[in-house]
Amino acid sequence: MPAEIKRSVCPYDCPDACGLLVEVEDDRAVSVSGDPEHPYTRGFLCAKMNRYQQTVHSPRRLTEPLLRTGAKGSGEFRPISWDEAIARIAARWRKIIDQHGAEAILPYSYAGTMGTVQRNAGHPFFHRLGASLLERTICASAKGVGWEAVMGDSPAPHPDQVYQSDLVILWGSNAAATNIHTLPGIKAAQKKGAEVWLIETYETPTAAVADQTFLVKPGSDGALALGLMHLLVRENLLDDNFLAQQVQGFAELQQQILPGYPPEEVSRITGLPVALLEQMAADYGRAAAPYIILGSGLSRYTNGAMTVRSIVALPALIGAYGKPGAGCFCSISTGAAFNMETLLREDFLTSKPRSINMNQLGNALNQLNDPPVAGLYVYHANPAAVTPDQNLVLAGLAREDLFTVVHERFMTDSARYADIVLPACSSLETSDIYRSYGHYCMQRTWPVIPAVGQSKSNWQVFALLAEAMGFDEPFFKQSAEELIEQLLATPSPLRKGIDRAALAAGKAVEFSLPENNPRFATPSGKIEILNPQLAEPLPRYLPPHQGNYPLRLMTAPSLHALNSTFYERDELREKQGAMSLQMSPQDARQRGLSAGQSIYAFNELGEVTFILQITKKVPSGVVVAEGVWWLEFAPGKRSVNALTSQRLTDRGNGSTFYDNCVDVRARE
């Protein structure tokens, strides 16, 4: 067969949601490139999605169902048929339900695929089953509630607004690793004279784009925002008209909060010199269109929601939210594009099951709850690697009385602990419809290649399980394509006037953003620096967790991986070099350590072996571990999340991956 070019979408948890052009020959993907017609992708891909065909057709792909034959964690399995696998799962679940009730079964999924149908395919099934609910807050829930505290449901600006900015602030955003398609707009603004700042805890690869990089102490970003507000007041750099007409609570903030954040105090908290703080405030206050691009990492502290709230409030003082190319870009929410109830089917619930926070899976698997977690179903997630407190998670997964099913493409750390492993499709083998949290496009996909081996999509497996469990609702007998058509059949203002022919052809189309809505979708109709609905009506600085160890651990993203994804690719692992820990020369000298040495980081939760990397890009008092390595490729028995806590954020019940302390010693 001659080669064909077919459209698809990057399925991974990234704001860019890139449009793909897939070259297909003899039912195989032979190359993958960025779609030049996509309004945001603009024809290029990140290092991870280049050669995506090597992931799709990897020799590591799981191609048939497997039944465990060895100890949990050993990775020893034998092939079985799909019929046997489904029958075994249904029989064991019936036994669990008879003994403990359906709440003893827990689903675990997150964002291994961002397609609307396949990502949410398990929700209706587990609602009908009556299983425990999973609180899916591992990523950036604190960031969302921080934005909402000030801006309510106000939409984020269009990402192309950055072209009109004269001061772009990448605040905790390692865009080179996590949002690469925002860089062309930043560079274009830079060419027109815009200044670019990076505010970070260490010098990330994104520093190469910035004109100035400001390194702050981890968890101190909220104090920096309040300190800049203090200086804006002191230097009379406020937009008084905007504050009077469009902002609620500035007078209270000025009187009750800002006096506590003079530059000397903020310098002590953040580590930035007083003179530098004063210069930052002056430059920000005098900019015509300052634009903050807010990353997610700074929300993964115990003070995460309050930190985001303080930063989001900052542009209001100078009227930046009223200007093109200015304000704060936090995240795009287009959930209203579809009536998700037609897919999630919460009406299948006959009672209110308990809810378990995914960040506290270790506790859930090890505590003697009533009922216990006796069955675990994992799909498009790798909790053994990515969930906090890895030692406790692995101890729970090792329980012989825990019946675990993992639906996966590869033999991940989690799959090794499964009783049954089911082979999963890649995104090129499924139908879906995609939205983004980094731009305003949507895109529909169809399979561009047949399923590899005996792989099945999430929806196909849940349809089989529904039949095996005796669910007779017609809903479970539909195809993924029929579910997509249902989502598109319900009108939405966001989809009004879109190019339906282009959507049907698999092209990216932009949502219709309403022009006549109130500027700020809050209860007051104003930016709510003072939010009377909250226990703390005004933003203030909350310190991060105070650990008993001297070094702050940054669990940072890698240029060549996405959490624990892409470790199946040899060339991407080789580009990372090794599972390393970055440390400042000063901290290495104090401990008598040398580059390339085998060391271990430790705290009250456990210890992890790394290869030491000494770099001036990391300040003293901070260590950095990029990526979440599979244990198969780790230099020791654990990876970085053996050092991260199950503590939750101040609001939003989010993860605190960035709020942990360690010390480091040589490995003897």
Sequence and secondary structure as in RCSB ss.txt:
>XXXX:A:sequence
MPAEIKRSVCPYDCPDACGLLVEVEDDRAVSVSGDPEHPYTRGFLCAKMNRYQQTVHSPRRLTEPLLRTGAKGSG
EFRPISWDEAIARIAARWRKIIDQHGAEAILPYSYAGTMGTVQRNAGHPFFHRLGASLLERTICASAKGVGWEAV
MGDSPAPHPDQVYQSDLVILWGSNAAATNIHTLPGIKAAQKKGAEVWLIETYETPTAAVADQTFLVKPGSDGALA
LGLMHLLVRENLLDDNFLAQQVQGFAELQQQILPGYPPEEVSRITGLPVALLEQMAADYGRAAAPYIILGSGLSR
YTNGAMTVRSIVALPALIGAYGKPGAGCFCSISTGAAFNMETLLREDFLTSKPRSINMNQLGNALNQLNDPPVAG
LYVYHANPAAVTPDQNLVLAGLAREDLFTVVHERFMTDSARYADIVLPACSSLETSDIYRSYGHYCMQRTWPVIP
AVGQSKSNWQVFALLAEAMGFDEPFFKQSAEELIEQLLATPSPLRKGIDRAALAAGKAVEFSLPENNPRFATPSG
KIEILNPQLAEPLPRYLPPHQGNYPLRLMTAPSLHALNSTFYERDELREKQGAMSLQMSPQDARQRGLSAGQSIY
AFNELGEVTFILQITKKVPSGVVVAEGVWWLEFAPGKRSVNALTSQRLTDRGNGSTFYDNCVDVRARE
>XXXX:A:secstr
   EEEEEE  SS TT  EEEEEEETTEEEEEEE TTSTTTTT   TTTTTHHHHHT TT   S EEE S TTS 
 EEE  HHHHHHHHHHHHHHHHHHH GGGEEEE  SS   HHHHTTHHHHHHHHT  EEE  SSSHHHHHHHHHH
HTT     GGGGGG SEEEEES  HHHH GGGHHHHHHHHHTT EEEEEESS  GGGGT SEEEE  TT HHHHH
HHHHHHHHHTT   HHHHHHHEESHHHHHHHTGGG  HHHHHHHH   HHHHHHHHHHHHH SSEEEEE SGGGS
STTHHHHHHHHHHGGGGGTGGGSTT EEE     GGGS THHHH GGG SS   EEEGGGHHHHHHS  SS   E
EEEES  HHHHSSSHHHHHHHHT TT EEEEEESS  TTGGG SEEEEB  GGGS EEE  SSSSEEEEE  SS 
 STT B HHHHHHHHHHHTT   GGGGS HHHHHHHHHHS  GGGTT  HHHHHTT  EE    SSS SS STTS
SEESS TTSSS S         SSSEEEEEE  TT BTTBTTT HHHHHHH SSEEEE HHHHHHTT  TT EEE
EEETTEEEEEEEEE TTS TTEEEEES   GGGSSSS  GGGG      SSS    TT EEEEEEE  
